């Protein structure tokens, strides 16, 4: 079977310490085991902070967002691309920390390049991680801003909850739901049925607190555009 013209693109978004990187790597491993050519684009901000030994200033946010976008769109030789964050997270933190919304139009336009947006839930404990993490108190505000931005731009998303393999499997279910036969032709043909689908009212209202009360044992929570 011929390869698809472009990779399926999956964005993994979320507040700090919600398992974005661990989930991205676990998904890549699971997909590769099934013969899917899965590429991972790491978070460029982490690389930037490690090199500069500091967090970026307001005027440096644009370059970071553009480079993150460039690296994702540059990947062509893959069936599926997993982006460990996108420029939208840079835009959200610029808004939260610097009261600067100038990155939002670019970030949301870029977000429409993705076939699936995954949002990591707040059910994991917060842990410190060097320069990039501000504290558990910023997670709920960041989560709310991400949801608001996606809803404002009519970009649908799936919320992923659970620990370890359950979190990975819930995310895989979401990938199955949007993947074409061509993208998953190499041994990944059957959609997972190990998790029950859920289409609750609170997915439409975007009530994160309600989600957290109900997430145990559920598959990915789908939030369609308002």
C-alpha positions as a printed NumPy array, in Angstrom:
array([[  0.   ,   0.   ,   0.   ],
       [  1.271,   3.467,  -0.843],
       [  2.322,   5.893,   1.846],
       [  0.145,   8.905,   2.671],
       [  1.07 ,  12.225,   1.069],
       [  1.72 ,  13.78 ,   4.473],
       [  2.07 ,  12.368,   7.973],
       [ -0.813,  12.266,  10.388],
       [  0.013,  15.004,  12.9  ],
       [ -0.831,  14.632,  16.59 ],
       [ -0.277,  17.484,  19.06 ],
       [  0.176,  16.809,  22.773],
       [ -0.702,  19.876,  24.843],
       [ -1.147,  20.456,  28.549],
       [ -0.099,  22.31 ,  31.655],
       [  3.258,  21.626,  33.247],
       [  3.828,  18.265,  34.922],
       [  0.893,  16.568,  33.221],
       [  2.975,  13.922,  31.477],
       [  3.204,  15.341,  27.953],
       [  6.707,  14.067,  27.217],
       [  6.162,  10.665,  28.835],
       [  2.922,  10.219,  26.911],
       [  4.491,  11.271,  23.605],
       [  7.356,   8.795,  23.992],
       [  5.035,   5.984,  25.106],
       [  2.796,   6.565,  22.094],
       [  5.774,   6.547,  19.728],
       [  7.008,   3.266,  21.182],
       [  3.575,   1.634,  20.937],
       [  3.096,   2.797,  17.356],
       [  6.558,   1.673,  16.251],
       [  5.972,  -1.762,  17.757],
       [  3.009,  -2.042,  15.379],
       [  5.051,  -1.065,  12.343],
       [  4.   ,   2.575,  12.138],
       [  6.758,   5.037,  11.265],
       [  6.202,   7.419,  14.17 ],
       [  8.375,  10.523,  14.527],
       [  8.618,  12.594,  17.721],
       [  9.262,  16.347,  17.706],
       [ 10.486,  17.281,  21.206],
       [  9.682,  20.515,  22.987],
       [ 12.045,  23.15 ,  21.605],
       [ 11.601,  25.354,  24.695],
       [ 13.328,  22.733,  26.852],
       [ 16.288,  22.684,  24.461],
       [ 16.369,  26.497,  24.481],
       [ 16.33 ,  26.73 ,  28.286],
       [ 19.047,  24.093,  28.639],
       [ 21.287,  25.973,  26.195],
       [ 20.661,  29.423,  27.689],
       [ 20.498,  28.268,  31.34 ],
       [ 17.466,  30.52 ,  31.83 ],
       [ 13.883,  30.976,  30.755],
       [ 13.151,  33.179,  27.725],
       [ 12.3  ,  36.867,  27.946],
       [  9.074,  38.203,  26.393],
       [ 10.759,  39.268,  23.149],
       [ 12.235,  35.761,  22.675],
       [  8.902,  33.927,  22.658],
       [  8.222,  34.473,  18.952],
       [ 11.405,  32.735,  17.81 ],
       [ 10.712,  29.749,  20.055],
       [  7.156,  29.397,  18.747],
       [  8.258,  29.637,  15.113],
       [ 11.034,  27.072,  15.567],
       [  8.666,  24.609,  17.247],
       [  6.273,  24.952,  14.309],
       [  9.047,  24.67 ,  11.719],
       [ 10.351,  21.424,  13.19 ],
       [  6.934,  19.784,  13.124],
       [  6.101,  20.791,   9.549],
       [  9.569,  19.768,   8.345],
       [  8.909,  16.087,   9.122],
       [  7.723,  14.346,   5.958],
       [  9.252,  10.859,   6.023],
       [  6.884,   9.379,   8.61 ],
       [  3.405,   7.917,   8.866],
       [  2.635,   9.883,  12.01 ],
       [  4.234,  12.847,  13.783],
       [  3.863,  13.327,  17.545],
       [  4.527,  16.905,  18.646],
       [  5.514,  17.234,  22.295],
       [  3.769,  20.623,  22.58 ],
       [  3.104,  23.248,  19.908],
       [  3.419,  27.046,  19.612],
       [  0.056,  27.301,  21.369],
       [  1.697,  26.48 ,  24.699],
       [  4.245,  29.258,  24.107],
       [  1.366,  31.626,  23.366],
       [ -0.492,  30.553,  26.515],
       [  2.512,  31.145,  28.774],
       [  3.199,  34.475,  27.074],
       [ -0.353,  35.469,  27.91 ],
       [ -0.157,  34.193,  31.481],
       [  3.296,  35.497,  32.386],
       [  3.634,  38.624,  30.243],
       [  0.033,  39.573,  29.439],
       [  0.963,  39.218,  25.767],
       [ -1.544,  37.649,  23.351],
       [  0.36 ,  38.554,  20.183],
       [  1.39 ,  34.945,  19.523],
       [ -2.177,  33.596,  19.548],
       [ -3.091,  34.165,  15.859],
       [  0.066,  32.406,  14.645],
       [ -0.215,  29.62 ,  17.23 ],
       [ -3.868,  28.875,  16.496],
       [ -3.312,  28.964,  12.735],
       [ -0.505,  26.441,  13.207],
       [ -2.71 ,  24.263,  15.445],
       [ -5.011,  23.655,  12.485],
       [ -2.215,  21.672,  10.821],
       [ -2.851,  18.851,  13.302],
       [ -5.246,  15.992,  12.675],
       [ -5.642,  15.457,  16.418],
       [ -5.009,  17.588,  19.498],
       [ -4.555,  15.748,  22.794],
       [ -4.838,  17.655,  26.078],
       [ -3.263,  15.956,  29.104],
       [ -5.497,  15.962,  32.18 ],
       [ -4.542,  17.311,  35.596],
       [ -4.779,  13.973,  37.407],
       [ -1.002,  13.428,  37.717],
       [  0.88 ,  14.855,  40.724],
       [  2.991,  17.943,  40.127],
       [  6.76 ,  17.42 ,  40.326],
       [  9.543,  20.022,  39.95 ],
       [ 11.679,  19.928,  36.811],
       [ 14.325,  22.615,  36.619],
       [ 13.796,  26.   ,  35.   ],
       [ 10.551,  25.364,  33.157],
       [  8.123,  24.648,  35.977],
       [  6.548,  27.395,  38.049],
       [  4.488,  25.348,  40.505],
       [  1.293,  23.37 ,  40.865],
       [ -0.719,  26.582,  41.269],
       [ -0.338,  27.461,  37.555],
       [ -1.693,  24.198,  36.188],
       [ -5.407,  24.98 ,  36.409],
       [ -5.061,  28.498,  34.945],
       [ -2.963,  27.122,  32.072],
       [ -5.427,  24.302,  31.438],
       [ -8.286,  26.821,  31.355],
       [ -6.43 ,  29.095,  28.923],
       [ -5.63 ,  26.213,  26.571],
       [ -9.27 ,  25.12 ,  26.504],
       [-10.447,  28.681,  25.938],
       [ -8.017,  29.223,  23.062],
       [ -8.937,  25.959,  21.341],
       [-12.64 ,  26.592,  21.759],
       [-12.256,  30.179,  20.499],
       [-10.505,  28.903,  17.362],
       [-12.984,  26.01 ,  16.869],
       [-10.209,  23.412,  17.203],
       [-11.549,  20.15 ,  18.694],
       [ -9.495,  18.261,  21.277],
       [ -9.396,  15.058,  23.32 ],
       [ -8.607,  15.098,  27.038],
       [ -6.447,  12.164,  28.156],
       [ -6.567,  10.878,  31.74 ],
       [ -5.129,   7.847,  33.526],
       [ -1.79 ,   6.621,  34.776],
       [  0.89 ,   4.675,  32.924],
       [ -0.406,   2.305,  30.242],
       [ -3.996,   3.479,  30.777],
       [ -3.046,   7.039,  29.807],
       [ -1.216,   5.78 ,  26.739],
       [ -4.083,   3.507,  25.702],
       [ -6.647,   6.282,  26.061],
       [ -4.505,   8.438,  23.775],
       [ -4.131,   5.577,  21.304],
       [ -7.921,   5.274,  21.174],
       [ -8.1  ,   8.929,  20.164],
       [ -5.481,   8.374,  17.448],
       [ -7.43 ,   5.38 ,  16.115],
       [-10.505,   7.583,  15.849],
       [ -8.898,   9.951,  13.33 ],
       [ -6.319,   7.789,  11.55 ],
       [ -6.82 ,   6.7  ,   7.964],
       [ -6.073,   3.193,   6.744],
       [ -3.053,   4.516,   4.854],
       [ -1.483,   6.026,   7.954],
       [ -1.942,   2.865,   9.99 ],
       [ -1.476,   0.318,   7.203],
       [  1.593,  -1.342,   8.717],
       [  0.13 ,  -3.727,  11.251],
       [ -2.084,  -1.23 ,  13.058],
       [ -5.326,  -1.903,  11.208],
       [ -7.795,  -2.645,  13.985],
       [ -9.114,   0.08 ,  16.201],
       [ -8.761,  -0.505,  19.916],
       [-11.889,  -1.624,  21.753],
       [-10.362,  -1.965,  25.207],
       [-11.772,   1.346,  26.441],
       [-15.33 ,   2.538,  26.414],
       [-16.063,   5.697,  24.475],
       [-17.701,   8.56 ,  26.299],
       [-19.592,  11.55 ,  24.93 ],
       [-20.677,  13.488,  28.015],
       [-22.382,  16.845,  28.266],
       [-19.424,  18.235,  30.186],
       [-17.21 ,  17.641,  27.162],
       [-19.342,  20.217,  25.396],
       [-19.245,  22.703,  28.253],
       [-15.505,  22.184,  28.833],
       [-15.886,  21.771,  32.613],
       [-12.471,  20.437,  33.631],
       [-13.526,  19.91 ,  37.253],
       [-16.421,  17.691,  36.137],
       [-14.045,  15.725,  33.926],
       [-11.689,  15.056,  36.813],
       [-14.549,  13.719,  38.927],
       [-15.562,  11.316,  36.165],
       [-12.364,  10.343,  34.361],
       [-11.588,   7.021,  36.088],
       [-11.997,   4.107,  33.707],
       [-13.025,   6.255,  30.77 ],
       [-11.518,   6.687,  27.353],
       [-10.471,  10.024,  25.904],
       [-12.915,  12.838,  26.542],
       [-13.798,  14.604,  23.332],
       [-14.474,  18.317,  23.323],
       [-15.922,  19.468,  20.01 ],
       [-15.843,  23.1  ,  18.941],
       [-18.428,  25.307,  20.606]])
